[in-house]
């Protein structure tokens, strides 16, 4: 197996090490944060022969100690058998990393709590400078060819900063927290939005916990930067950036395979004795306003009120793990939880029974496993959570296939754990009713639900998460190598001319606007001149050539301008086609059924953007803004795109952004499909395809693996095409050379 030339460098905000000063001696021990635990579990399970293979694995992050304390350690410090690369930050930036912008702005906003965001220009500036300093100090450890895997929201600017200094890095970014809608994201000041997205787009692959979060990110990028791309891929700054869903899993075997030791069984026995004869509802989460802990307590209160027959027969075990107690908001939240627990226990409890068994502590693994296995119901209902690993641990621990999981539908794990009973945590009566359903669910039904979830948790474990992400990153980088600006140099020209000369069946596939003719203020002014007509006619006269114009223009104008030539013509990106010497054929349904609604919206936005106009075609509608004020047009364009996307949802239509246009056309009608139809119709041993905009990328992708195919992008933009030419004039010059060859 071939070894990758570079190393894997995992980057977290902090190293997975905790430093403590005892007298004059520094001691070091591993930390147990969520991200550090996930990475550590992945590294423990990773097989050295797993693809992609790395020459070495290192872990970089801020070290909360002085450089001399680090150097004083007698043994090299490592994390999970990885070399540790310490980033030493000034005390100010250590605090920003721990308590600054990431926690005061990004955390509440990305979890849909905009009212709790503490907007501060100074905080953002500090966040930016912390990321920049982090990048500068990380770069000294990096080498060209390394793969850098950045973790979470503390370092969202890091990827772009690293790429400025080292272009030959493979960079992945994984966001462990949720990602918001564009409507929430735009609460940030405009320049913050652009800086954060630009920072993230420095990565080759950006991973999220769910498809929903990835789609929301892509929407933010398209609204902010007018970025093109297909599916999960975005085009930005002449690069391809792939996005995807990579839900974090757990170390499944740790919960599924372990049998408790004698001391651990004593822990379980102790819990069982406390809850003897009672149904146990277990709830655990970190102290955080996003977790909906107060909502859970209120749901328990409502449950007892509505179903008094459960008085004395059920106990709610509520565990809150300490988190960020140094922040006043969290301290206040804990105080409110304490008060609410006391209120419920005082209201319903007695000398020998209290409904809420409340613990504010971090549980040992054995205690946690005991409670998972002892519980009848796990109640895990955050208001917003990217991926609830407690839910997965509960499922993995239930080898007996018993127990019921009640999970928030606003949790990223809800898509994976389809056997859970889903609830809206804000609907207190519904949560209470679901608790009753869970307590009364027959064992056979419990097994059916649990079997489905256990299979999913086992399949998508922590090893699968890391492996899938790194393989996707490798694939993204391979695709990026094909997406370049490649000038059509003398060697390439000679190769094309020689292939053309030796071929017997040639296909020439040519876009029109921006390729054969330059753009004009008014589309009707782009009528082909004598040189274009003569060049096409000369090529078409050769019996070995099959010439096809593939354009976004409508059939009528193409027929008027080019219909006298012995060539194929494809109109409106493939909606209509006229084969050489034949009649026009429809491939798509006309726009009659939907055009009035679309035109109405386009006209509305045309009034807001002087200089814009609507072009009505048989199979598509196009809003042009080439003649409008650029700054005004950019803003109106994105609002129009959103409005059109909403009114066409559920229809077989697509809304696309082109060069100074917004177009609505039939879905699955594009130049790529048109090219595939032509290739199926005619055998060829030479193909030349030339185009200039996003719609032509479909054509280039369709030809990517075709032998004897030459693809050329007009303009200095990265493309799926093999080569670039600067202008339509250079295209005509090339075609003229072919005609005389």
JOBEL-V567838 format. One line per field, one symbol per residue. ss: DSSP state (2 for helix, 1 for strand, 0 for the rest). A space follows every 10 residues. Layout:
ss=???
//
This chain:
ss=0000000111 1111001111 1100111111 0002222222 2222200000 0000001111 1100002222 2000000110 0111111000 2222222220 2222222222 0002220000 2222222222 2222222220 0000001111 1022200222 2222200001 1111000000 0222200002 2222222222 0000111100 2222222222 2222200000 0011110011 1111100000 0222220000 0222222222 2222000011 1111110022 2022222222 2222220222 0001111111 1000000222 2222222222 2222222201 0010011111 0000222222 2222001111 0000100022 2222222000 0001111100 1222200000 1110000222 2222222220 0022222222 2222222220 0222222222 2222222222 2201001002 2222222222 2200011111 0010001000 0022200002 2222222222 2000111111 0000222222 2200000111 1222011100 0001110000 2220222222 2222222000 0011110001 1111000002 2222222222 2222222000 0011111100 1111110000 2222222222 2000011111 1002222222 2200000011 1111000010 0011100222 2222222220 0
//
